[in-house]
Amino acid sequence: MLWKVIAILQSRLIWTIPAAMLAGIASGYFFDMSFVKVTVVPLTFLMVYPMMINMEIRKVLNFDGLKCQLAAQVINFGIIPFIAYAIGIFFFPDDPMIVLGLLFAALLPTSGMTISWTGFAKGNMTAAVKMTVVGLIAGSIATPFYAKWLMGKTIDIPMMQIFMSIMMVVFLPMVLGNLTRRVLIRLYGMPHYQTQLRQKLPALSTLGVLGIVYVAMCLKAKAITGQPAMLLTYLLPLALLYGVNFFISTVVGKLFFNRGDAIALVYGTVMRNLSIALAIAMTAFSERGAEIAVILALAYIVQVQAAAWYVRFTDTIFGKA
């Protein structure tokens, strides 16, 4: 029963995330919810650790599909962060924390959804898996430096806190996830792991995501209710960022790659690891992290909707599988 509930929550993020946001705003408006700060670290771990169990780093240790991988990383780290920064400065010249939120989303590419959506669109799954691992590791290393470089003059970027947060929410769960996968395979065998556990475990991340969104809204409830149009003003720049990202990746995929690689390229560059971005924001920036979390929570809604609609047009854009 529990797994069915979690699966429903995961498959309906377009509704469950707004519900968590509204619940958090209502709670924070009517009650003193400052005590929820103590849940940030455990919820962060719940959000990230299950995703890492299925991550097999050894799959990136070859040069198959190198051209596609290089193209993905050029888009991910040479183009999109600067577009996100430019959009942020244009729309929010006086709100650097929101600009930083957009930058965080842009600097942490790929997630489990990269693999899922690539599969739905019948793209190259092997390439998608490799992009997910490479993108996560590269993004985790690059994020503090990009943040310092682009935002260091307007915000005091806590480099050490960001590095410590990344160690805690990326590399520690990655190590523990690898050990967990080995233990599960040893206990239950590879067939049971592949058919029963592999699909279920990452779904637990959904509970962490919804929890963090709820906590962030609790902490920002007074500000949001004081300026209710705030949420709407974030949607346009987010939609623009994702629209430009889809356009660039589609054009590159269409011009230079076959159908399977092109689809993997699109989802390997457009799907952002918003869970990691949320985790870093909430752990590295303390109370101000809730400001970043608001726009990242809305990014979930835009991302899921955009990915779902793109699947519908995949055959039109790239031809049938």
Phi, psi and omega in degrees: 000316180301315181297324179294318179297314179298318179299320178296315178300318182291320184284348182237043180301332180298337178253322186289326178291313174301324178297317178295322178296312181296319178298318179294318179296316180297316180298313182292334180285319186268337185228160172279106185253020182300336181294343183289350179302329183291346181271354186300311183295309179298322178293323177299315180295318178297327182289325189259317187305313180299328179296329187280345185296322182271359184281116182253098185297330182299339182290345179267356186275048171208172185254017177295136178064032185299321181300316180293319179296318180296318179299318180298316183287330175296316178295315185295323187241347180256346185233301190298318179301324182285327174293316179299318180296316180295318178297317180298314180296323181293314185275329186229060183298336182253012182227076186297333180293326177288322175301317179296324177299315176298319180295319178300316179299320183285335186270353183239080184282159172066145176206185176302332180292336175303313181291317182298310183291326175299320177296315179302322183271004179061047176263189182280102184292322180299316178296322180294318178299315181296318178297324181296315181290311181297316181297319181295312182294313181296318180295321180296321179287321187281330188307309181300322183289318177297317181299316180294318183294312187272329187243358186298336181279338183251338180229142173285101183278114181281082186306314183296318179296322179294316178299316179296320177297318180295320176299319184284322187258354178240297190282322175297310175299329179296315179295312181295324178296319178297316178295320180298316179300317180297319180294316181297319179294321179292322182283318188250346182089152183298317180302315180293320179298314183292321187269332186248315189268323187303320182279332187278317190302314181297337180298336178299334179301330181302321179297320178294318179300310181297322178296314180295318178300316179299313181297316181299319179291324175303315185286336182253008188303315183298318180293320182291316180291334176286332178226076186298338179284353183306313184297320181294324181293341179277337187290320182297308178298326177295314179298321179294316180300312181292322179297314178296319180299312178301317183297311181299312183294323179294315180297313179298315179298317181294322185281326193240352186225160175287175187303310184298314180291323181297318180294317177299321179298316181299307183285340176279352179241338181266322179289120181259150180274077185292334177296314178295318179300316177299315182299315180295316181300315185285335181264328184271333186247011175051232185295325181290344177297334178296329176297314178295322184297330181299310182289329177291324177297318177292329179298327175304314183297312180297317184296313181296316179297314182297317180297318181295317179292324181296323178303321182296331183258004184302312181297326178293320184282312188251356184089164182287151179294000000 
